[in-house]
Amino acid sequence: MDLNSASTVVLQVLTQATSQDTAVLKPAEEQLKQWETQPGFYSVLLNIFTNHSLDVNVRWLAVLYFKNGIDRYWRRVAPHALSEEEKTTLRAGLITNFNEPVNQIATQISVLIAKVARVDCPRQWPELIPTLVESVKVQDDLQQHRALLTFYHVTKTLASKRLAADRKLFYDLTSSIYSFTCSLWNHHTDTFLQQICAGDEAAAANSLERTLLSLKVLRKLTVHGFVEPHWNAEVMGFLHAVFERLKQFLECSRSIRAESICRDRLEKTIILFTKVLLDFLDQHPFSFTALIQRSLEFSVSYVFTEAGEGVVFEQFIVQCMNLIKMIVKNYAYKPSKNIEDSSPETLEAHKIKTAFFTYPTLMEICRRLVTHYFLLTKEELTMWEEDPESFTVEETGGDSWKYSLRPCTEVLFIDIFHEYNQTLTPVLLEMVHSLQGSTNMEDTNAILIKDAVYNAVGLAAYELFDSVDFDQWFKNQLLAELQVSHDRYKPIRRRVIWLIGQWISVKFKSDLRPVLYEAIRNLLQDRDLVVRIETATTLKLTVDDFEFRTDQFLPYLESMFTLLFQLLQEVTQCDTKMHVLHVLSCVIERVNIQIRPYVGCLVQYLPLLWKQSEEHNMLRCAILTTLIHLVQGLGADSKNLYPFLLPVIQLSTDVSQPPHVYLLEDGLELWLVTLENSPCLTPELLRIFQNMSALLELSSENLKNCFKIINAYIFLSSSEFLQMYAADLCRSFCELLKDITTEGQVQVLKVVENVLKVNPVLGPQMFQPLLPSVFRGIIDGERYPVVMSTYLGIMGRVLLQNARFFSLLLSQMACELGQELDQILGNMIEMWVDRMDNITQPERRKLSALALLSLLPSLNGVIQDKFCGIINISVEGLHDVMTEDSETGTYKDCMLMSHFEEPQATEDEEPPTEQDKRKKMLALKDPVHTVSLQQFIYEKLKAQQELLGEQGFHALMETVDTEIVAQLQEFLQGF
């Protein structure tokens, strides 16, 4: 591409590519895509984005195309890779001038230089770092800033490389520039502090930006640039200086206006200081040992004493707490139970921690956490009043609070309490005892303190197991507090029911459950929405607990379900509706069929909620989960839900519909339980199966459920289902078997086996294309035992239940393999006998014996030749299935089923589904469960004897091992 002639053309197309008109934009994008691999294209882009007189949007686009091109074409091995000559020119052009006036473009240029550096620095681009170092020294503000910005992005990128050779290069780079970077940071920091003292806020803001960038570089060098940084005096000097600088910057914050740019950058820099310490502790815990004392003193001083008043801000407090937490929890600082096994470094760190965390210090931290940081703030109380649902979402861990103060303080409390529970348990218990009895409703602070202390007792539930008699506390104090209906007491009602939820799985007598259910029912009628939502959460924890007993809960089921449903209708936010739905689902799941009388209202409401939630896929997932439990609870009565249920399944499992990305997994689960509980196959239920072929093509982790669904259709109504879909299924299976795991292969074969079990006459014809590969697998001696076992299960069904089709298959295989019929039959029987041990399921083992015995009586020489093996398998089968009657001393086949018995379930088990019943009915037609193996052997041997005569049969029996014959005779006594 000739630069001079091409520049104009590329510039024109880039201009078109910034258009809002699709008709102009699309062709331009196509043209640019074609040029991506043209030599010289990136040189033209470089000329365009470094020309400051051109339109900003065009230059921005040129930078982006250049940056994307680095990922695709810069490496030597890439298809259409740039030539070395062009790359040399581009590298030189990129660092000629650091004078980009537009911030966003300057950042993109810095990033793309870093991308090139990742591949080429330092070997192909040794001049990059020296150029950057020189450029950050210049007096020109713009050039200095842009060079420093690039310096940071290059350092960040090189620090992220993980191969040993790359790490070595970064260590070398760090050692060569660390001193310079330290002095650069100190220079800009001192300049900033002087300008702030002089009141020059505008100049200070610029200096602070350079301080921030140079500190970002230092962070990467310090954390990733040394193997053992504690041996480097400059590194440790810098880290100790961080504490001094932090104090200076925190003091500066007093004199800077809250709304100024400088204030925002100052807080970012303060946070970056703490990130340096946190990263260093994470990557080099033993090197950090020398900083433990100072870190703890600094953090505790600012967060838990008056020293921080007026200077600390929320994110800084969070970072300081994280620092304390990381030191407390760090495994590198915890000695082994056997002290001799601990390293000197660990013992040193532990000694420092122990010396710092004295009783007075721990007591102060604990008290301040609970009585200061745990207190509900004015903002939170206002939110509770004005937007209770948002308050609840944030309190229960909404995303917006992930890095905020409350969860951070609670986690720190849990970690410190766990580490020092013997010291802190008496402190917390003393706080609890001081709050016993009634609380003055006019004293808001006393109510908030009690809320905070109860919060602490809930968080520390597992640690307090041996120290708190929760059952007594519940009966004597907490239950009464739940009954205080005063509006100002609602924080305590909400906290107490939350507290019970925390303790329910720790220590709560089963006998007290009915009293608790009574309290929950009353609270679900509370005037306050937050209290009701919290109560619903505790109800979920209670019914989810392993000590839950349905009989205790049933007297409250109707009223609780009604109240939960009313709550579901009342709440408006997606997150809250999901939460209440999960509680309802949990209740339905635990009480199962007992829910049937009470679900009418919910069944009527869910279609409306589904329609309203069109834009909220996660809420729809919650609805699907509820429907799964509803169908399981309703059993065959779930058929009444089909007008709503089946379209929901249809949409959720249709891969051509965008929502399937979110709904597919739950949609398949719902489809499966619907089939399992369906009393009969409806046309609509049959029609949904059209979604399956696309699902099988996905070959995703949902394949297992897809096979379960196919099996469920087979058990539900094999004739209708197979007539409509067998051909499509067979094609899908043939494709799947070409590229599928062994486990997947077995799943496919099990479907075929079930088809043959349910429909032994038509099944082999419908899946005929698959059977030759099964036959070949057997005679070739398939090496995976599970696959071989399934092959033999399939062939056993064909041989035993459709002998005519087996003969046709044998003829087909003889044709395909160019061998005699008898030779192939002999090979199959021989391999079957040889691999009998691959079969572990008793049903399949009996099936194999019945199938091979069905070849008798016979004059066929091959079958007579394999007679010994057939008898061996038959006797093995007898050992598997025969049980001795202790009264008569005779044997009987334990697999025989003579009549249908309704499957019974105990209270702890789920009741049998319609599919369970169908499988039982199917078993009554299955030879495995209807034919006595003992009698079958006797009849086949008698027929063979009659065919050959006494002498011939005797000669045949002599081919069988005498021990096997003796066992056979014992089993056949009485015949």
N, C-alpha and C positions, 0 to 999 in steps of 0.2 A: 504494500500500500504506500504510494508516494505521499509523503507528508503534506507537501504544499497543496497538491490538488485534492487530497482526501479531506483535509481539515474543514474546508467549506462544506463539503457534502455531509460529513459526520455531524458537524455543527447544526446543519439544517435538520437532519433526522432526529438528533437529540432534542432540538426545539419542538419538533412535532410530537416527540415522546412525552413532553411535559404538558401536552394539550389535555383539556377536559373532554374533548370530543372523541368518542370511541372510534369513530370512522377514521380519524387522523392518527390516534394513538396506537391502535392495533398493528397497522402496516409498519409503523415506525419501529415498534418493539420487535416485529419479525425480522426487519432489516438489520437491526442491531444484533440480534441473535445470530444471524448469518455471518456478521463481521467478527464475532467473538474469536474465531479461529484464524482470522486473516493476519499475516505478519504486518507489523506496523500499526495495528489498530490501537494498541495500548499507548504507543508513543503519541498518537493523535489525541487520545483522551487526556494524557498528561499535559499536552500543550493547551487543551481547552480548559481544564479545571485550574491551571495555574495562571490563566489570563483573567485578571481581576476586573477587566472592563466588560466581560460578558455577563449575561443574565445569571443571577444566583441560582435559579432553579435548574438551568442547563448545566452549570458547573457542578451542582450537587449530584445530578444524575450521572455525569461523567465520572465523578469520584466513585459512586456506587458501582457502576459497570466495571471500573478498574479494580475495585476491591473484590468483587465477585469473581473476576477473572483470575486473581491470584490463587483463590481456592481451587480453581479448575485447571489452570494451564501453567502455573509457575514451576511446579516440580518437573524435573527432567524426564521422569517416567510417565508423566501424564500424556494422554492422547492429545495431539495438536499442541504440544508444549511450546512455549515461547523459545526463540533461539537464544543462545548465550549472549550473542552480540546485542540483541534488543534489550535483554535483561540488564546488561552492563550499563547501557544508555539510560534505561529507566531508573536504575538505582542511583546513578549520578544526578539525574534530574530531580528526583524526589527530595534530596537533601541540599539542593543548591540554595534555596531561600526559605526561611521560616518567617514568612511575612503575610500569611493568609489573614485577611481582615475579618472574615465571617467565622464566628465561633463554631457553628455546627460543621462547616466544611473543614475547618482546622482539625476538629476532633476526628472526622472521618479520614483525613489524610494521615493523622497520627496512627490511627488503627491500621490503615493499609500498610504503612511503613513497618509497623510491628509484625504484620502478617508475612511480609517479605523477610524480615529479620528472623522470624521463626525458622524459615527454611535456609537462609543464606548466611546468617551471622554466627560466628565471626569469619568463617573460612572464605566465603565468596564476597563478603562485604566487610572487610576489616576496618574500613574507614568510617563506618557508621557511628560507633561509640565515640571515638575521638572527635568527630565532627559535632556530635550532640554536646559533648563536654565543653568544647570551645564556644558553641553557640549559646549555652546557658550563661556564659560569662559576659556576654555583650551588654552594653548599657541601654540599647533600644528596648523599651518595655514590651512591644509587640513581639519582636523576634525572640526575646528572652522567654516570654511566656509560651510561645508556640514550640520552641525547642524543648522547654521543660515538660510540656504536655506530651511531646513525642518520646522524650526520655522515659517518662513514666510508662507509657503504653508498651514501649519496647522491653523495658525491664519486667513489666507484668507478664508479657508473653513468654519471654525467655525463662522466667521463674516457673512457669507452668509446665515446662517440659520435664518428662520423668525418666527417660532412658539414662543409663549410667553415664554414657559418654556426654550427653547433654548436661547432666548435673555437674560433671567435672568442668565443663566449659563455663557454666554459670558460676561455679566456685571461683574459677580463675578471674572471670570478669568482675565479680564482687570484690575480690582482694585488690584489684587494680583501681576501682573507682570508689570504694567505701569511704576513704578519708575525705575525698573531694565532696562526696554527697553529704557527709556529715557537716562539713564546713559550710556548704551551700545552704543547708537547712538552718544551721545556726545563724548564718548571715541574714537570711530572710526573716527568721523569727525575731532576731534582735531589732531589725529595721521596723517590723510591725509594732513591736512593743514601744519603741521610741515614738513612732508616729501616733500611736494611741495616746501616749502620755502628752504629746504635743496637741492633741485634739484634732489632728488631721485625719478625719474618718475616711475620706475618699482615697487618699494615698495608702492608708492602712488596709483598706479593702483589697487593693492591688497586691500589696506585700503579703497579705494573708493568703491570697490565691496561690502565690508562689511557695509560701510555707506549706500549704496543703499538698501541692504537687510534689515538692521535694520530700515531704514526710511519707507520701505514698510510695515513692521510689525506695526510701530507706526501709519502709515496712517490708517490701519484697526482698530486698537485699539481706536484711537482718534475719528474717524468718527462713528464707530458702537458700541463702548464699554461703552458709557455713555448716561443716559437719559437726563440730563441737564448739559452738559459739562462745561458751563460757571461758575458753582459753584465750579469746581475743579481747584485749583491754578496751579497744575502741567500741566494740559491740556492747560490752557491759557498761562502759561509760555512757554510751547513748541511752541505753535502757534506764540507767539510774537518772539520767537527765530528763527523761520523759516525766518523771514524777514532779520535778521542779518546774518544768514547763507547764505541766497540767495545772499546778497551783497558780502560776502566773496568769494563765489564760482564764481560769475560773474567776480570779480577782478582776481581770479585765472586763468580764461580763457585767460587772456592777455598773460600769460607766458607759456601756453601749446601749443605745435605744433598742427596745424589743423589736421594733418594726424595720430596723435598718438592714441593708444587705450584709453589712459587716457582722451583725449579730448571727445571721444564719450561717455564714462561713465559719465564724468562730465556734459555733456549736458543732459543726461538721468536723472541724479540726480537733476539738476536744474528744469527740467520739472516736476519731481516727487514732488518737493517742491510746485510748483504751483497747482498740482493736489490735494495735501493735503488741500490747501486753498479752491479750487473749490468744492471739495467733502464736506468739512465741511460747507461751505456756503449753499450748496444744501440741506444737511440733517438737519442742525441746524441754520436756518437763524437768529433767535433771539439771540442765543449764539454768532453768528458772529458779532453782533452789535458793540462789543468792538473793532473789527478788521476793521470795515468799513473805518474809517479815514486813518488808516495806509495802508490798501490795496490800496485805491485810490491814496494816496500820492506816494506810491511805484510804482504802475503801470503807473500812468501818468508821473512820473519823468523819468522812463526808456524808455517809449514808445513815449512820446510827448515832451521831452526836450533833451538837449545835453548830459545829464547824461548817456544815454544808448549808446552813440557812441563808437564803438570799442569793446563793450562787449555783446550786445544783438544779438540774432540770431532768425531766422524766427519763429521757433516753440515757443520760449519763448515769442515773441511779440504776437503771436496768443493767448497764455494762459493768458497773462496780459490783452489783449483786452476782452477775455471771462470773466475774473474776473470783469472788469469794467461793461460789459454788464449785467452780472448776478446781480450786485448790483443795477444798474439803473432800471432793469426790475422787480426786485423781488417784488412780490405782498405783501409779509409780511412787506415791507417797505413803502407801499402806504396807506396813511390815507383814510378813508371813506369820502364821500362828506360831511357827517355830522360828524364833528371832534369828537363830544362826543361819537360816536360809535367806535372810534379807540382805540386800546389797548395802554397802556403807552409805551410798547416795540416798537410798530410801530411808534409812534410819536417821540420817541428818535432816531430811525434809520433815519426817514425822516428829522429830524432836522440836523443830521450829514451830510446827503447827501446835503441838501439845503445849509448848511454852506460851503461845499466843492465846489459845482458846482456854483461858482460865474460867473459873466459875463466874466471877463478876462480869467478864466480857460476854460469855455465853448468855447469862441471865439478861444483860442489857440488850443484846441482839434479839433474843426471844421476845422480850417485853416490847421492844420498839416495833418489831415486825407485827406483832399481834395488835398492840394498842395504837399504833400509828399507821402502818401501811395496810393493815387489813380493814381499817375502818372504811365504810362506805362514804364516798365523797359527796359533796353538794351536787356536783354534776351528775353523779350516778343516781342520787335520790330524785333529782329533777327528771332524769330520763325514766326512772321507774314510774313517776307520776304521769309524764306526758306521753311516753311511748313504751309501755311495759313489755311488749313483745321484743323490741330491739334490745332492751335491757336484759331480757332473759337469754337471747341469742348470744350476746357478748359475755354474759356471766358464765354460760356453758361452753365457752371456748370458740366463739366465732373467729373467723380468719383475721378480722381487723385487730384482735387483741393478741395475736400470736407473739408479737414482740413488745407487748406493752407491760405496764408495771404490775398489775394485779397478779396475772399468772406467774410472773417472774418471782414476786415476793413469796407466793405460795410454794413454788418449787424449791426456793432457797430454804424456806422453813422446813419442808419435808426432809431435804437432804441434811440439814444441820441437826434436826431432831433425830434422824436415823443414826447419824454418826455419834451424837453425844446424848443419846436418850436417857442414860442413867443420871446425867447431870440435869437435864432439862425437864424430865417427867415431874419431879416435885415442884418445879417452877410453874408449870402449866396447871398442875392439879391445885396449887395454892390460888391461882387466878380463878379457877372454876369454883372453888369453895367460897371465895369472896363474893360470888355472884348468886349464891343460893337464895331462894325466897323470891318474893315478888319484886318487880321493878317499877319505879315511879314513872307513870305514863307521861308526865310532863318533862321528864329528864331525857331528852333525845340522845344526849351523849352517852348516858348509862345504857340505853337500849343498843346503841351502836357498838359500845364496848362489849356487851354481852354477845351480840351477833359475831363480833370478831373472835372472841374466846371460843365460842361454840364452833366457829369455822376451824380454828386451830385443832380442837379435839377431834373433829371429823377428819381433817387431813392426817392427823397422827394416829388414826384408829388402830392400825396394825401394831404400832409401837406401844400403845397403851393397853394392849390386850390384858396383861396381867395386873394392871394397876387400876383399872376402872371396872366397877360392877355395873355394867351398862343396863342390865335388866332392872336393877333396883333404881338406878337413876331415871330410867324411862318411866317406871311406875310412880315414883315419889315426886319427880320434878317435871320431867319433859312433857308427860301426858297432860298435866295441868296447864302447861304453857301453851300447848296446842289449842286449848279450849278458851284462851283469852281472846275475845272477839274484837277488842278495841282496835280502831284503825291504826293508831300509832304503834301498835304491837305487831303489825304485820311483818316487819323484818325478822322478828323472833319466830313467829309461826313458820315463815318460809325457811329460816335457818334450822329450826329444830327438825322439820320433816326432811330436810336435806341431810342433817346429821344422822338421823335414823337410817337413811339410805346408805350412808357411808359405813355404818356399823352392822347392817343387816347380815352381811356375809362374814363378819368378823366374830361377833358375839351377840346373839339375840335368840332367846329361848323360843322354841317352836310353840309352846303353850301361849305365848303372848301374841301370836299372830292375829287371832280374832280381834283382840283389843286394838291392835294396830290397824286392821282393816276398817274397824269402826271409825277410828280417827281419820284415816285416809278418806273414807266416804264423806265425813263431815267437811274436811278441808277442800274436797272437790266441789263443794258448794260455797266456798269462801267468796266474799265480795271482791277480793283482789285477784286479778288475773295472774300475776307473778306467783302468788302462793299456789294457785291451782295448777299452774304448769310445773312448778317444782314438786308438787304432790304427785302429779302424773309420773314424773321421773322416778320418784321413790317407789311408786307402785310397780313400775317396770322392774326395778332392782329386786323387789320383794318376790314377784312371781317368777323372776329369772333364777332365783336362788335355789341351790340343790335341795334345801330343806322345805321347799314349797310343797304344800299338800292341798290337793284339789278339794277334798271334803271340807277343809277349814274355810276355803275361799268361796265355795258355792253359795252360801247364804247372802253374800254381798255382790255376787256376779251381776245380777240384773241391774241393780242401782248403779254400780260402778261403771258398767258398760254404757248405760244411758248418760251418765254424767260426763264420761270421756267423749262420747259422741257429741254432746252439747258443746264441750270445750273445742272439739275439732271444728265445729261449725262457727264458733265465735272468733277464733283466731284468724288473722288475715294474712300474715307473712308466710312465705313459702317454707322457710326453715322451721317455723313453729308448727305448721300443719304436718310437715314431715315428722317432727318429733312426736306429736300426739298420735299420728298414724302408727309409728313404731311401737308406742305403748299399747295401742289397740291390737296390733299384730301379735305382740308378745302374749297378751291376755288370751287371745283366740288360740294361739299355738298351745298354751299350757292347758287350757280347759277342753280343747278339742271339740268333740261332739256335743259337749254340754252347752256350747255357745248357741246351738241352733235356734232356740226359742227367741233369742234377743237380737239377732243380726238384721232384722227387717229394715230398720231405719238406716243402718249403715249401707246396706245393699242398695237402697233407693238413692242415697246421697253420693256414692262413689262415681256414678256416671257423670253427674254434674261437676264434681271435683276434677275428674279426668278431663272434661272439656275445658274447664277454667285453667288447667295447668299446662295448656298446649306449649307455652314458652318455657316451662320449668321442668326439664327432663329429670332432675334429681327427685322432684316431688312425684313425678310419674313412676320413678323406680320404687318409691315408698308405697305408692298405690298398688303396684304389682306385687310387692312383698305381702301387703295386707290381703290381696286377692288370693295369693298362694295359701296363706293360712286359713282364709275363709273357705276355700274349696276343700281343703283337708278337713275342716271342721264340719262342713255341710255334707260331705260324702256324695252319695248319689243325688241328693237334693240340689247339688250345685248346678244340675241341668237347668234349673229355673233362671240361672244367671247368664245363660248362653247369649241372649240378645245383646248384652253388654260385653260379656267375657270374650267371646270369640273375635269380634272386631279388634279388641285390645290385643289379643294374641297375634292376630293377623298383622297389625301395624308394627308391633314390637319385634317381630321375627322376619319382617320383610327387608332384606338388605338393600333394596332400591330406595327405601325411605330413610332420610338423614337421621331421624331419632334412633334408629336401630343401634347406632354406636353406643348409646347410653342404655337402651332398654333390652338389648338382645339377651343378655345372660339371665335376667329375671324373667323375661318373656318366655324363654325356653323352659325355665323351671315351672312357670305357670302352665304352659302348654302340656308339660309332662303330667303334673298333678291333676289337671283337668281330664286327661285321658285315663289316668289311673282310677279316677273316681266317677267316670262316666258310666251310666247304666247301659247305654247303647250308642251306636254310631249314628250321628245325624248327618244329613247332606252338607251342612255348613262346617261341621267338624272335619269331614272328609276333604272339603274344598281347601281348608287351610294348608293341607299338606303340599300344595303347590309351591309353598315357600321353601320346601326342604332341599330341592336340587341345588339351588343357589347357596344354601347353607353348607351343603356337603362340599361344594367347590371351594369354600373358604378354607377348609381344613384347619380350622382354628382350635383353640383350647376348648371350644364348646362342642366339639365333635362327639364327645362321650354322651352328652345329653341328647344330641341328635339321634344317636343309635338307640338310646332308651326310648325316645319318642317313637321311632320306627317300630321297635318291639312292642310298644304299648298299642299301636294300631293293629299289629298282627294278632295280639291277644284279644283285642276288642272285636274285630270283625275281619278275619283274614280274607274271606272270599271277596267281599265288596272292595276292600282296600287293595288287594293284590290284582284284581281284575283291572282296576283303574291305574295303578302306579307301579306294578311289578316290572314292566319293561323299562321305565325310567330309572327305577331303583337299580336294576341289574346293570344298566349302562353306567350309572354313577359309581357303583361298586367296582366295576371293571377298571374305571379310570383311577379310583382311589387306591386300588391294590397295586398300581404301578409305582406309586410314590407315597408310602405311608409307613409309619413305625410298626414294629412288631405288635405293640399293644393295639394300635388302630386296626391292624390286619385281623387280630383276634375278634375285635368288636364287629367288624364286617361279617366274619364267618359265623359268629354267634347269631346274627340276624338270620342268615341263611339256615342255620340249624333250627332256629325257632319256626321258620316258615315250614320246614320239613316236618317238624313235630306237630304243628297245628294242621297242616294240610299235606299229608303224605302222598296224596294222589296227584294234585295239580302242582304242588310246590316244586318238585324236581324239574318239571317242564318249564315253569316260569323262570327258574334260575339256572337253566341248562347251560348257558354260556360260562358260568362260573365253575361248574363241576369238573370239567377236564383238568383244570389247574389243581383242584383238590386231589384228584386221582393221581396226577403226576407227582404232587407233593408227597403222597404216601409212598409210592413205589421208589421215589428218589431218596426217601429217608430224611424228610424235613428236619433240620438240625435244632430248631427251637421247640422244646418240649410242649409249650403251651399251644403253639400253632399246630403241632402234630396231633395233640390231643383233640383239638377242635376238628381237624381234618377227619380223624377217625370217628368222631361223633356224627359228622355229616354223612360220611359213607356208611356208617352203621345204620342210620335212619333209612337211607335209600335201599340198602341191601335187605333190611328186615321188613320194611313196610311197602316197598315198591320193587319187587324182584324183577318185574318185566322191564322197568326203566333201567335197573342195574345191568341187565343183559344188553340193552341197547347201548348204554354207556361203555360197557366192556368192548363191544364190537367197534364203537367209535374210536376208543383208545388203541385197539389193535391196529386199526386202519392208520391212525395218525403216527403211531410209533413203528409200524411195519413189523409187528411181532404176532405170534400165534396167540389166540384167545387164552388157551390153557397156560401158556408161559406168563402172560400178564396177570392172570388170576393167581397163579402160584406165587409170583413176585409180591403181589399185594398181600396175600395171606401171610407170607413169610415175614414181611416188614411189619405187619399188624402184630403178629405174635412177638416179634423182636422188640417192638416199641410199646408194648402194653404198659410198661412201667411209667411211660410219659403221662398216662391217664391217671389223675388223682381223684376225680369225682366218682363216688360209688355208682351214681346213675349211669355215667358213661361207661364204666367198667362192666356193669351188668349188660348194658346195650351191646357192647362189643361181643360179649359171650353169646347173647341171643342172636346177633347178626351172623356170626361165624357158624353157629349151630344150624342156622336156617339153610345153610348149604347142604345139610344132610336131610334125608338119605341120598347117597349119590354113588354111581358107578364110575364117576370121573376119576381117572388115575391121579391127577394133580391134587384133587380134594382128598383122596385117600392117602396120598403121599404126605399131606399136611395134617392128617387126622390127629397125630400126636399133639401138635401145637394147638389145635382147636380144643382138644380135651384139657390141655394144660390151662388155657384161658378160662374154660368153663369151670374148672375146679377153683381157680383163683377167684372167679366171680362168686362161686358158692361161699368161699371163705369171707368175702366182702358182705354178702347180703343175708346169710343164714344165721339165725339165732336159735339157741336151744331152749325148748320149753322145759322148765325145771320140773314140772309136775309129771309130764309124760316121757321126758327124755328124748323126744323127737325134735327134728329141726323144722323151722318154717322160714319162709322168705319175708324178711322184715320190710321190704319195699312195697309189698302188695297193699293196695287200697281198694276196699270193696264198696264203700258208699261215701257220699258227700257229707262232710261235717263242717258246719259253719265255723270258720276260724274264730277262736275266742282270744280276747286280749285282756290282760290284767290291767289294773288301774295305772300302772307305770308305763304300759305300752300303748302305742297308737292303735286304734281299732283297725281291723282289716279293711283294705280298700276294695272297690269293685274288681280291680285287677287281681288282687289276691284271691278273690273268689273264683275268677275266671281261670286262674292257673290251677286251682284245686279241681275245677270241673274238667279241665284239659287233662290233668293227671289221670283221671278215671278212664280216659280213652287211650292212654299211653301204654304200650306193651311193657315198658319198664316197670309200671305200677299195676298192671293187670295180669301179666303172665308170670307164673311161678317158674323161676329158673330151674329149680329142682325137678319139677314135673316136665318141663320142656326138654331138659337133658335126657330124662328117662324115655320120653316118647321118641326123641330123635335117635337115641341109641337102639331102641326096640325096632324102629323102622329100618335102621341100617342093618340090624341083625336079620330081619326078615328078608331084606333085599339080597344079602350076601350068603345067607345060610349060616348055620352054627359054626362050621369049620372056617369059612372065610372071615366071619366076624371075629372069631377067636384069634386068627392070625393078625387081624387089624389091631385088636386090643393089645397084642404082644409088643406093638411098636411104642406103647405108652409105658413110662417109668412105673415100676411096681408100687412105689410109694404113692404116686398120684392115683393109681388104680385103687389102692387101699382106701385113700381119703374119699374117692368118688363113691365107693361101695358104702362107706359109713354114712355119707350124706343121703344116699338113695335107699337106706333101710326102710322097709315098709312098702316099697313099690313092687 
